[in-house]
Amino acid sequence: MGRPTIQSFAGSLEGYRARKGVLITTSTFTAEAREYITRIEKKIVLIDGKNLAQLMIDHDVGVAAQKTFVLKRIDSDYFETE
């Protein structure tokens, strides 16, 4: 997703007098788009496909557990001698 899309989004925020916005894509943002948001007054958070997938996993949205692993540690009390 490129800078023109980000500019349009920033302009649409103005219509609602919003100072912040979140723009989500399942694709990626160009370097030019990422650089553009650093130069404008409005705070726009960009979430690309990779970040979106990680957020879905972190918050259990649209995902299901496939395998569970048990992590074990040594019980030192078991090996203590009296």
C-alpha positions in Angstrom: 0.0 0.0 0.0 1.5 3.3 -1.0 1.7 6.9 0.1 -1.4 8.1 -2.0 -3.6 5.7 0.0 -2.2 7.0 3.3 -2.7 10.6 2.2 -6.3 9.8 1.3 -6.8 8.2 4.7 -5.3 11.2 6.5 -7.6 13.5 4.6 -10.6 11.4 5.6 -9.7 11.8 9.2 -9.9 15.5 8.8 -13.6 15.2 7.8 -14.3 13.7 11.3 -11.9 16.0 13.1 -9.9 12.9 14.2 -6.3 13.3 15.1 -5.6 9.5 15.2 -6.3 6.6 13.0 -5.4 3.0 12.3 -4.9 1.7 8.8 -4.8 -2.1 8.3 -3.8 -4.1 5.2 -3.2 -7.8 4.7 -0.4 -6.7 2.3 2.6 -4.4 3.1 3.2 -0.7 3.2 5.8 1.0 1.0 8.8 2.7 2.5 7.4 6.0 1.1 4.1 5.4 3.0 5.9 4.7 6.2 8.0 7.7 5.9 5.0 9.9 5.1 3.3 9.2 8.4 6.4 10.5 10.2 6.0 13.9 8.6 2.4 14.6 9.2 0.7 16.0 12.3 -1.9 13.2 12.5 -1.0 10.0 14.3 -1.6 7.1 12.0 -0.8 3.5 13.0 0.0 1.2 10.1 -0.7 -2.5 10.6 0.5 -4.7 7.8 -0.3 -8.4 7.1 2.5 -9.8 9.2 1.6 -7.6 12.2 -2.1 -8.4 11.8 -1.4 -12.1 11.8 0.7 -11.7 15.0 -2.0 -9.7 16.7 -4.6 -12.4 15.7 -2.4 -15.1 17.3 -1.6 -13.0 20.4 -5.3 -12.2 21.1 -6.8 -15.6 19.9 -8.8 -14.0 17.1 -9.6 -16.3 14.2 -7.1 -18.9 15.2 -7.3 -22.3 16.8 -4.6 -24.2 18.8 -3.2 -27.0 16.8 -0.7 -28.4 19.2 0.2 -27.8 22.9 3.7 -28.4 24.3 4.5 -29.1 27.9 7.7 -27.5 29.2 9.3 -29.4 32.1 12.0 -28.5 34.5 14.1 -30.5 36.9 12.5 -30.8 40.4 15.6 -30.4 42.6 13.6 -31.3 45.8 13.2 -34.8 44.4 17.0 -35.3 44.3 17.8 -33.9 47.8 19.1 -36.5 50.2 18.2 -36.5 53.9 
